[in-house]
Amino acid sequence: MATVNPRVPKSTEEGVEIVRALAAKIADNEVGRMIFNDFLPNALAEGIIKTKPDPFVVGKGLEDIQAALDMCKAGVSAQKLVVKMA
């Protein structure tokens, strides 16, 4: 059984097992390692998978962090804001 509802039903059909899984823990198992260590780095390097949306560079250095935060607070949507540090 899969659900986004965190409550566990009081009863289930016979043979049904309820297991809670935390998506953030995938990196800790062999499937996560295959995805994040083996597949994903190569797929990104070869352009098979692309990071989207393209980044919007707000500025460079700590002095531009506030400008990026102000843009977030103003309601930037579907945009990746970046402040370069080097």
N, C-alpha and C positions, 0 to 999 in steps of 0.2 A: 504494500500500500504506500502510495506517495501522496503527500499533502503539504500545503504551505501553512496549514493550521497547526500550531504547536500542541494543541490538546490531543491526547491519546483517546481514541474511542473506548468506551467501557467494555464493548465486546466486538469480536470480529468473527468472520466465518471460520470454520474449522480448517486448519491448514494455512491460514494467513498469518504471517509473522510481521509485526510492526517493528521497524528499525529506524532510529533517528540518525540522520547523517548531516554533518555540517560541511557545506561546500568549501569553506575556507580550509578544511583539513585535507583536501585532495592532493596538495603538494607533498604531503607526508607519506603517501602510499606509492606502490609501484606504478599505478596508472598515471598519477600526477608526475612522477619522475620521467616516465616515457613522454608525456606531453611537454612538460616544461624544460627538461634537460636534453631530450633527443630530437623531438619533432619541431617544436616552436622556434628555437634559435635558427635552425636551418631554413625553415619556411619563411621567416622574416628576412633572412639574408638573401634568399633567392627571389623574394617578391611574391611568393605564393600567397602569403598572408600580409596584409598591409594594416598599419595602425591608422585608424580613422576616429574622429575627424582629424584633418591636418592641424598641427599646432598653430596657435596665434601667439607670436612672441610679443609679450607686453613690454619687456625691457631687459636690462642686464644688471644684475647685482641686487644687493639687499635694498637699495634705495627705491627699487621699482616693485617691491612686494606689495606695498600699500596700494599702488595703482591696480594691480591684479586683484587684490581683495575687494577694492571698490567696484571693479567690473563685476565680480561675482555677486556682490551685494545688490548691484543694480539690476541683476537678473540675466546675466549671460546664459544662453541656452545652446546646447548641442555644440559646444566649442571647447577645445582643449587650450587652456591658457598656460603659457610657459614664461617663467622668468629665468633667464640663463644666469648661471653663477660663475662661469669661467669663460 
